[in-house]
Amino acid sequence: MKENYKYKKNIIEGGLSHIHTEASKDAILGLDEIGQYIEKHMKAEYFIITDHLTSPYKEKKYSEAEIREKVEEMIDKVQNYNNSHSKPKCISGIEVNIITDGVDVPDSLLEKIDFVIASRHFPWGNEEPNKIVNNLVSAIKNPNVDTIGHINRYIDIASINWDLIFQKAEETNTFIEINLDSPPMPKILQIMSKYNLLYTIGIDFHTFQGLKHRIPIASEIVTDFAEAKKMALSKADMAIKLRQEYFKEQIGFSVLKKLIKIMKQLETSGIDTNKIVNTLNLNNFLNLIRKPKNQRSL
């Protein structure tokens, strides 16, 4: 326990980043349920919801009006949640897709949101390396993008100019996410350590137990996620049982172990864990992210 103490304090006092609610197509739990679970099992001071309000799985075109409606609904939900909950507090956010000319949500809408993660998703995983780098750099330069999510997912890491990516992140004060689902390889961490970067740790939460691809219901296994979500959002007894099973599962400890492991890997690679911004308390974190990017520092 003693060797974990220096990590434990930061984790408890800070917040959980990269949380998906039922507003994402690949998650099933409501904002209140997530807040209740975090308060009971994880004790974080705040959490950041970063739903997919556009599709990460296909290049679907959304009108600005469609996205605006979803953004406004998300902001209202966060405000209503915070008005009725003393802790943990919720911070408004979104996970946008990095595309060939930046991101797929207009700046006029991103400006209304506290926290923006920009990530590469399908079907943009097979471009030429120079195009991948250009797309990432374009997102990094966006003044409304706070952090780049799961930096090494869907990428052949050996062919990428990581120095250019991290140099631009340093110049713009864009955070780099250390994603618990797909943490950066040691080679990437070593390159990161050469730059004065700020980081977030993202748990990329979709469902309790990490059941994005299989959901146990009684003795059965539902492998089709769309059908599982439909069942979970219904008012049937089976859906009630599903949620009861989730709330029995104390994943907080397993997340804590992952966080400790990641922090040790970061330190081994020469990265200063004090540069992880969501280890800040709520007031300091909000003060940081509400500044223009060129004024942010720790």
C-alpha positions in Angstrom: 0.0 0.0 0.0 2.8 2.4 0.8 4.3 2.3 -2.7 0.9 3.3 -4.1 0.2 6.2 -1.8 1.8 9.0 -3.9 -0.5 8.0 -6.8 -3.6 7.5 -4.7 -3.7 11.0 -3.5 -3.7 12.5 -7.0 -6.3 10.1 -8.3 -8.7 10.7 -5.5 -8.4 14.5 -5.6 -8.6 14.7 -9.3 -11.1 13.6 -12.0 -12.0 11.0 -14.5 -11.6 11.9 -18.1 -13.1 10.4 -21.2 -16.5 9.0 -20.0 -19.2 7.9 -22.4 -22.9 8.0 -21.5 -26.0 6.6 -23.4 -25.7 9.6 -25.7 -22.9 7.7 -27.4 -23.9 4.9 -29.8 -21.6 2.4 -28.0 -22.5 3.1 -24.4 -25.7 2.4 -22.4 -25.6 4.1 -19.1 -27.2 7.5 -18.1 -25.4 10.4 -16.6 -27.0 10.0 -13.2 -26.1 6.3 -13.1 -22.5 7.0 -13.9 -22.3 9.8 -11.3 -23.9 7.4 -8.7 -21.4 4.7 -9.5 -18.4 7.0 -9.3 -19.5 8.4 -6.0 -20.0 4.9 -4.5 -16.9 3.1 -5.9 -14.3 5.5 -7.3 -14.5 8.7 -5.1 -13.3 11.1 -7.9 -14.1 14.7 -7.3 -15.3 15.2 -10.9 -15.7 13.4 -14.2 -15.8 14.6 -17.8 -18.4 13.2 -20.2 -17.1 13.1 -23.7 -19.8 11.5 -25.8 -19.7 10.7 -29.5 -22.2 13.2 -30.8 -21.2 12.3 -34.3 -20.5 8.8 -35.4 -17.0 7.4 -34.9 -17.8 4.3 -37.0 -18.8 5.8 -40.4 -18.2 8.9 -42.3 -21.7 10.3 -41.9 -22.4 13.9 -42.6 -24.3 15.8 -39.9 -25.7 19.2 -40.4 -24.7 21.9 -38.0 -28.3 22.1 -36.7 -28.2 18.4 -35.9 -25.0 18.7 -33.9 -26.1 21.9 -32.2 -29.2 20.1 -30.9 -27.1 17.3 -29.4 -24.6 19.7 -27.9 -27.3 21.9 -26.3 -29.0 18.7 -24.9 -25.6 17.6 -23.5 -24.9 20.9 -21.8 -28.4 21.0 -20.3 -28.0 17.5 -18.9 -24.7 18.4 -17.3 -26.2 21.6 -15.8 -29.2 19.7 -14.4 -27.0 17.0 -13.0 -24.7 19.5 -11.3 -27.7 21.4 -9.9 -28.9 18.2 -8.2 -25.6 16.6 -7.1 -23.0 17.9 -4.7 -20.4 15.3 -5.8 -18.9 14.2 -8.1 -19.4 17.2 -10.4 -19.7 16.7 -14.1 -17.8 18.7 -16.8 -19.3 19.1 -20.2 -17.3 17.5 -23.0 -17.3 15.8 -26.4 -15.2 13.4 -28.4 -14.9 14.6 -32.0 -13.5 12.7 -34.9 -10.2 13.9 -36.5 -10.9 14.0 -40.3 -8.8 15.2 -43.3 -9.5 18.9 -42.7 -9.6 19.1 -38.9 -12.5 17.8 -36.8 -16.1 17.0 -37.7 -17.8 19.5 -35.3 -17.8 23.3 -36.1 -15.8 25.6 -33.9 -18.9 27.7 -33.2 -20.2 24.6 -31.2 -16.9 23.5 -29.7 -16.6 26.9 -28.1 -19.6 26.2 -25.9 -18.1 23.0 -24.5 -15.7 22.9 -21.6 -13.6 20.0 -22.7 -12.9 18.6 -26.3 -11.2 15.4 -27.1 -10.2 14.9 -30.7 -9.5 11.3 -31.8 -9.0 9.2 -34.9 -11.6 6.6 -35.5 -12.9 4.4 -38.3 -13.0 4.7 -41.2 -10.0 7.0 -41.1 -7.4 4.4 -40.1 -5.7 3.5 -43.3 -4.4 6.7 -44.8 -0.8 7.3 -45.7 1.5 8.2 -42.8 2.0 11.8 -43.9 -1.8 12.3 -44.1 -2.2 10.9 -40.6 0.3 13.3 -39.3 -1.2 16.2 -41.2 -4.6 15.4 -39.8 -3.4 15.1 -36.3 -1.5 18.4 -36.5 -4.6 20.1 -38.0 -6.6 19.0 -34.9 -3.8 20.0 -32.5 -3.7 23.5 -34.0 -7.5 23.9 -33.4 -7.8 26.4 -30.4 -10.9 24.5 -29.2 -9.3 21.0 -29.1 -8.1 20.4 -25.5 -6.6 16.9 -25.9 -5.8 14.3 -28.5 -7.4 11.0 -27.6 -5.8 7.5 -27.8 -2.9 8.9 -29.8 -1.6 5.6 -31.1 -4.8 3.7 -31.9 -5.4 2.7 -35.6 -1.9 3.7 -36.5 1.2 1.9 -37.7 3.4 3.6 -35.1 6.7 2.9 -36.8 5.8 5.1 -39.8 4.7 8.2 -38.0 6.6 11.4 -37.4 5.9 11.5 -33.7 8.4 14.3 -33.1 6.4 16.7 -35.3 3.2 15.7 -33.6 4.5 16.3 -30.1 6.4 19.5 -31.1 3.1 21.0 -32.3 1.3 19.8 -29.2 4.0 21.5 -27.1 3.7 24.7 -29.1 -0.1 24.9 -28.8 -0.4 23.6 -25.2 -2.6 20.7 -26.5 -2.9 17.9 -24.0 -2.0 14.3 -25.0 -4.2 11.6 -23.7 -2.8 8.5 -22.0 -5.6 6.2 -22.8 -6.1 3.2 -20.4 -7.6 1.1 -23.1 -4.7 1.6 -25.5 -1.7 3.3 -23.7 1.2 4.6 -25.8 4.0 2.1 -26.5 7.3 2.6 -24.6 8.8 4.0 -27.9 6.2 6.7 -28.1 6.5 7.5 -24.4 10.3 8.0 -24.9 9.7 10.5 -27.7 7.0 12.3 -25.6 9.5 12.7 -22.8 11.6 15.0 -24.9 8.9 17.6 -25.0 7.3 19.9 -22.4 3.8 18.4 -22.8 0.7 18.4 -20.6 -1.3 15.1 -20.4 -4.7 13.7 -19.5 -5.3 10.2 -18.4 -8.5 8.9 -20.1 -10.3 5.8 -18.9 -12.4 5.7 -22.1 -15.4 4.4 -20.1 -18.3 2.9 -22.1 -19.7 0.2 -19.8 -18.9 -1.3 -16.4 -16.6 -4.3 -16.7 -15.5 -3.0 -20.1 -18.3 -5.0 -21.7 -18.4 -3.1 -25.0 -18.5 -6.3 -27.0 -20.3 -8.8 -24.7 -22.9 -8.2 -22.1 -23.9 -11.1 -19.7 -27.6 -11.3 -19.0 -28.4 -14.2 -16.7 -26.6 -17.2 -18.2 -26.7 -15.8 -21.8 -24.1 -13.8 -23.7 -25.4 -11.0 -26.0 -22.7 -10.5 -28.7 -24.6 -8.0 -30.8 -24.1 -4.6 -29.1 -27.0 -2.9 -30.8 -29.4 -5.5 -29.5 -27.8 -5.4 -26.1 -28.2 -1.7 -25.9 -31.8 -1.9 -27.0 -32.5 -4.4 -24.3 -30.7 -2.4 -21.7 -32.6 0.8 -22.5 -36.0 -1.0 -22.3 -38.1 -1.2 -19.2 -38.1 -5.0 -19.2 -37.0 -7.0 -16.1 -33.9 -8.2 -18.0 -32.7 -4.6 -18.3 -33.2 -4.1 -14.6 -31.2 -7.2 -13.9 -28.5 -6.0 -16.2 -28.1 -2.7 -14.4 -28.1 -4.4 -11.0 -25.2 -6.6 -12.1 -23.3 -3.5 -13.1 -23.7 -1.9 -9.8 -22.5 -5.0 -8.0 -19.2 -4.9 -9.9 -16.7 -2.8 -8.1 -14.4 -1.8 -11.0 -13.0 1.1 -9.2 -10.2 -0.9 -7.8 -9.2 -2.4 -11.2 -9.2 1.1 -12.7 -7.0 2.3 -9.8 -4.5 -0.5 -10.5 -4.4 0.4 -14.2 -3.8 4.1 -13.2 -0.9 3.1 -10.9 0.6 0.9 -13.6 0.4 3.7 -16.2 1.9 6.2 -13.9 4.8 4.0 -13.1 5.4 3.5 -16.9 5.3 7.2 -17.4 7.9 7.8 -14.7 10.1 5.0 -16.1 10.0 6.8 -19.5 11.0 10.1 -17.9 7.6 11.8 -18.1 6.6 14.1 -15.2 3.3 12.8 -13.7 2.7 16.2 -12.2 2.0 17.3 -15.8 -1.2 15.1 -15.8 -3.9 17.8 -15.7 -6.8 15.8 -14.4 -5.0 15.1 -11.2 -5.8 18.7 -10.4 -8.7 19.4 -8.1 -11.9 20.7 -9.6 -11.3 24.4 -9.3 -7.8 24.3 -10.6 -8.7 22.0 -13.5 -11.6 24.3 -14.5 -9.3 27.4 -14.2 -6.8 25.7 -16.5 -9.1 24.5 -19.3 -11.1 27.7 -19.4 -8.1 29.7 -20.3 -7.1 30.1 -24.0 -4.7 27.3 -24.9 -1.7 29.6 -25.4 -2.1 30.7 -21.7 -2.2 27.3 -20.1 0.7 26.0 -18.0 1.3 24.0 -14.8 
